[in-house]
Amino acid sequence: MRNHEVLTNHPLLDAQGRLIEPGWSRSMLQSYNRRQIRAPKLRIKEWDYYLVLNQDFGAAFTVADNGYMGLISVSLINLKEGREHTESVITPFPLGRLHLPTTSEHGNIMYKNKRVQILFSLTEGKRHIYCKFKDFYQSKELTADIILEQPPMDSMVIATPWAEKDTAFYYNQKTNCMPASGTIYFDNRRLSFNPQTDFGTLDWGRGVWTYDNRWYWGSGNGIVRGKRFGFNIGYGFGDTNAATENALFYDGKIHKLDDVTFHIPADSYLKPWKFTSSDGRFEMEFVPIIDRAANMKVLFISSDQHQVFGRMNGKAVLDDGTILELKDFLCFAEDVHNKY
């Protein structure tokens, strides 16, 4: 059944390390347990990624344990001037020692060395991001102290298998539309977020991936008709016959979409894109502002990333047929090809 919804609580994996019930859900009904994985520790991938935006700037914070490599990464994005800077600290072979929580619903993440300190903490209804990054750019320090409010609301959770390897899976949650407050200090500037207009997104992922994958992902948050609106769109890896991750969020409720296709210009990521949907419920034009590009290759590991920030114009249709018009709606869409 296409877009199969998981409705009951149960373990994510069976005794052989295979997904019990591929599909999507509105919350984390399936429970992830690293000890149930039947794959080498080097193949396990776990991360928490936060993106916080307002109309002029944004920041992204990543803590990832990719088995052979740990990654602590921070990006500062200047949308007004069309530039960004990303700084990362890489640790060899963490193999679970970062102790990332088994659920997004409780547990803290903390990493500290001589250069960077980062903390993701969770209390009832709030997520706290704290970061101090020495020599972030041009010998200047970046400090961030941000609160994301998380009132009761739906999220997009999906359990995706791979057809070619039965112990490969991806368990992922996208939480959109979290009102953001707090500040970032950098280069003698104080950058502030307003919870009435600015929002954060959490990308929480755990799984075992195959070696070569290319994916497309897009996400945005804002206010439409006086209510919180967001979207999550994506495809490209794993076996999505059970469900897609495409969804709209409006006033705390999820509205499930079928397939969405990214139409990216072949000669430049900074030319206008188009998005079309098989059900006609997400039809958009996308005008890029900045391409946060990164390309890395070391031995058998490579990563070619294009996270493009810009503005959407078009229509999104809710489950009841209500048409929402988006105009200059801030968001991002990305094209990433990893071999790792």
Helices and strands as residue ranges (DSSP letters): E 10-11, E 23-25, E 30-31, G 34-36, G 41-43, E 44-53, E 57-65, E 69-78, E 83-92, E 109-112, E 116-123, E 126-137, E 140-149, E 156-162, E 165-186, E 189-193, E 199-208, E 212-224, E 227-235, E 247-250, E 253-256, E 260-263, E 273-277, E 282-298, E 301-317, E 323-339
